[in-house]
């Protein structure tokens, strides 16, 4: 997935990367999905600081004030409940095309149940 052609920066892109299926015969399944969250800023004065601050605002303090450690309420159709979100990877990159963007990629396991 990509940002819209005329995106406003800074920007955030969220995409589902992988949603494996788990099976067992006793019920009570707990699922997980791998979700990638990309923070983008344009090259300029202090872009590495800017992209890191944006990524940190998304992640926050591991206590649920941002994505990391968040536990949610029931929502969606069919309804599901988020039992936890844990970051598993973080990497920074530079996209030297005409937009000259810095990107901070963060991957999370999102645990949920129906």
NORPEQUI-V366854 format. One record per residue. D_FIRST is the distance of its C-alpha to the first C-alpha in Angstrom with 2 decimals. Layout:
D_FIRST, D_FIRST
This chain:
0.00, 3.76, 7.01, 9.44, 11.78, 14.65, 13.39, 16.35, 16.68, 16.92, 13.56, 11.78, 8.23, 8.77, 7.17, 9.61, 10.08, 13.51, 16.22, 19.45, 22.40, 25.75, 29.06, 32.62, 35.67, 36.71, 34.11, 32.56, 29.26, 26.93, 23.27, 20.51, 16.75, 14.72, 12.32, 10.50, 11.20, 10.58, 13.35, 13.55, 16.90, 18.37, 20.98, 24.40, 27.29, 26.39, 22.62, 22.78, 24.73, 22.45, 19.20, 21.31, 22.82, 19.58, 18.35, 21.89, 21.92, 18.97, 20.70, 24.29, 27.43, 26.82, 29.04, 26.51, 26.44, 22.72, 20.33, 22.54, 25.36, 24.42, 26.05, 25.39, 27.26, 26.90, 24.36, 22.30, 23.64, 24.76, 25.65, 24.53, 25.56, 23.63, 26.16, 24.49, 21.49, 21.94, 20.06, 20.09, 18.57, 18.05, 17.44, 17.44, 16.26, 16.72, 14.68, 17.69, 16.33, 17.97, 16.43, 17.73, 15.54, 16.36, 13.86, 15.17, 13.15, 14.83, 14.62, 16.74, 18.61, 18.99, 22.30, 23.33, 25.94, 26.73
